[in-house]
Amino acid sequence: MADAITDIITPIRLDYTITAGKAQKRFLRGLEKGRILAQRCPRCTKVYIPPRGSCPTCGVPTEEEVEVSDTGTLTTFCVVDLPFYGQAVDIPYVCASVLLDGADLPFFHLIQGVDVAEVRMGMRVQAVWEDADKRRPSFTSIKCFKPVDEPDADYDTYKDHI
């Protein structure tokens, strides 16, 4: 009897086409114009970014559009120090949740312009935008976030967003 085949290595590629809804389209077009657009829930008044078209807490439609700041507070982060296929950023680098001023939900992005050992919770950061002529309706219109010359935020201001 032949040995059972237990695994196989084969190249596989999966291509996805995702169609953005109305709220996401406005958000992505805002990024192309250098604006960060969110939506406010009419019931709980939380501001969500990226907008989803409905409040995940209350389950009601969100239609009020709100522009939030491109500055915020780093709430949590991880240092990526493992190489992987197709990596676009030199290691080590930092991925972080950034609570933008005016938003109630952190926004996930890269942190650059600072040594990874200096990154910390509460650090104030600002978006680094792609040049206007290179922006697209994409998250890549923001290259990364970098520290700004402001004192760290007090833990109580972001503790509920960790």
C-alpha positions as CSV (number, residue, x, y, z in Angstrom):
1,M,0.0,0.0,0.0
2,A,1.3,3.5,-0.9
3,D,1.9,6.2,1.6
4,A,-1.0,8.6,2.0
5,I,-0.6,12.0,0.6
6,T,-0.9,14.4,3.5
7,D,-0.1,17.7,2.0
8,I,0.7,19.4,-1.3
9,I,2.5,22.6,-2.2
10,T,1.0,24.5,-5.1
11,P,1.0,28.2,-6.1
12,I,-2.5,29.6,-5.7
13,R,-3.7,33.1,-6.3
14,L,-7.1,34.5,-5.2
15,D,-8.2,37.8,-6.8
16,Y,-11.0,39.7,-5.1
17,T,-13.1,42.6,-6.4
18,I,-14.8,44.5,-3.6
19,T,-17.4,47.1,-4.3
20,A,-17.5,49.9,-1.9
21,G,-21.0,51.0,-0.6
22,K,-22.2,54.6,-0.6
23,A,-20.6,55.5,2.7
24,Q,-17.3,53.9,1.8
25,K,-17.2,55.6,-1.6
26,R,-17.6,59.0,0.0
27,F,-14.9,58.1,2.5
28,L,-12.5,56.9,-0.2
29,R,-13.2,60.0,-2.4
30,G,-12.5,62.2,0.6
31,L,-9.1,60.6,1.1
32,E,-8.3,61.4,-2.5
33,K,-9.1,65.0,-1.7
34,G,-7.0,65.0,1.5
35,R,-10.1,64.8,3.8
36,I,-11.0,62.1,6.4
37,L,-14.8,61.7,6.4
38,A,-16.7,59.7,9.0
39,Q,-20.4,59.3,9.9
40,R,-22.2,60.1,13.1
41,C,-24.9,57.8,14.6
42,P,-28.1,59.8,15.1
43,R,-28.9,57.7,18.2
44,C,-25.7,57.3,20.2
45,T,-23.8,60.2,18.4
46,K,-20.6,58.1,18.0
47,V,-18.5,59.0,15.0
48,Y,-17.3,56.0,13.0
49,I,-14.4,55.9,10.6
50,P,-14.3,54.4,8.1
51,P,-18.1,54.9,7.8
52,R,-20.2,51.8,7.3
53,G,-23.6,53.3,6.5
54,S,-25.0,52.1,9.8
55,C,-24.1,52.2,13.5
56,P,-22.6,48.9,14.6
57,T,-23.8,49.7,18.2
58,C,-27.3,50.8,17.6
59,G,-28.0,49.2,14.2
60,V,-29.5,52.4,12.7
61,P,-28.6,54.0,9.4
62,T,-25.9,56.7,9.6
63,E,-26.2,59.6,7.1
64,E,-24.6,62.6,8.9
65,E,-21.2,63.0,7.4
66,V,-18.5,64.4,9.7
67,E,-14.9,65.5,8.8
68,V,-12.4,64.4,11.4
69,S,-8.9,65.6,12.0
70,D,-5.9,63.9,10.5
71,T,-4.2,64.1,13.9
72,G,-4.9,61.6,16.7
73,T,-3.7,59.5,19.5
74,L,-1.9,56.1,19.1
75,T,-3.9,53.7,21.3
76,T,-2.3,50.3,20.6
77,F,0.4,49.1,18.3
78,C,2.6,46.2,17.3
79,V,6.1,46.1,16.0
80,V,6.5,43.9,13.0
81,D,9.9,42.3,12.9
82,L,9.3,39.2,10.8
83,P,9.9,39.2,7.0
84,F,7.2,37.9,4.7
85,Y,6.7,37.5,1.0
86,G,5.6,40.7,-0.7
87,Q,6.6,42.9,2.2
88,A,6.4,46.6,1.1
89,V,8.0,48.2,4.3
90,D,11.4,47.5,5.7
91,I,11.4,45.7,9.1
92,P,11.1,46.5,11.9
93,Y,8.0,48.7,11.5
94,V,4.9,49.6,13.5
95,C,1.3,49.1,12.8
96,A,-1.0,51.0,15.1
97,S,-4.6,51.9,16.0
98,V,-4.9,55.7,15.8
99,L,-7.9,57.4,17.5
100,L,-8.3,60.4,15.2
101,D,-9.5,63.6,16.9
102,G,-13.3,63.7,16.5
103,A,-13.7,60.0,15.9
104,D,-14.9,57.3,18.3
105,L,-13.3,54.3,16.6
106,P,-9.5,53.9,16.0
107,F,-8.1,53.8,12.5
108,F,-5.4,51.2,11.7
109,H,-2.3,52.4,9.9
110,L,1.5,52.5,9.7
111,I,3.6,54.6,12.1
112,Q,6.8,56.0,10.6
113,G,9.2,58.8,11.3
114,V,10.2,57.5,14.7
115,D,12.4,54.7,15.9
116,V,10.2,51.7,16.8
117,A,11.6,51.7,20.3
118,E,10.2,55.2,20.8
119,V,6.6,54.3,19.8
120,R,4.2,54.3,22.8
121,M,0.6,54.4,23.7
122,G,-0.8,57.9,24.0
123,M,1.7,59.3,21.4
124,R,0.2,62.1,19.3
125,V,0.5,61.5,15.5
126,Q,-0.6,63.1,12.3
127,A,-1.2,61.7,8.8
128,V,1.5,62.0,6.1
129,W,-0.5,62.5,2.9
130,E,0.6,61.3,-0.5
131,D,1.2,64.3,-2.9
132,A,-2.2,65.6,-4.2
133,D,-1.6,64.5,-7.8
134,K,-0.8,60.9,-6.7
135,R,-3.8,60.4,-4.4
136,R,-6.4,57.9,-5.3
137,P,-9.7,56.8,-3.7
138,S,-7.7,54.5,-1.5
139,F,-6.2,54.1,2.0
140,T,-2.8,54.6,0.3
141,S,-3.6,58.3,0.0
142,I,-2.3,58.4,3.6
143,K,1.3,57.1,3.5
144,C,1.6,56.7,7.2
145,F,1.2,58.6,10.5
146,K,4.2,60.3,12.2
147,P,4.6,61.8,15.6
148,V,3.8,65.4,16.2
149,D,5.4,67.8,18.7
150,E,2.6,67.5,21.3
151,P,2.5,66.0,24.8
152,D,1.3,62.4,25.0
153,A,-2.5,62.1,25.5
154,D,-3.7,61.2,29.0
155,Y,-4.6,57.5,29.3
156,D,-8.1,58.4,30.4
157,T,-8.8,60.1,27.0
158,Y,-8.3,56.8,25.0
159,K,-8.6,53.9,27.5
160,D,-12.0,53.0,26.2
161,H,-10.6,52.6,22.6
162,I,-8.0,50.0,23.4
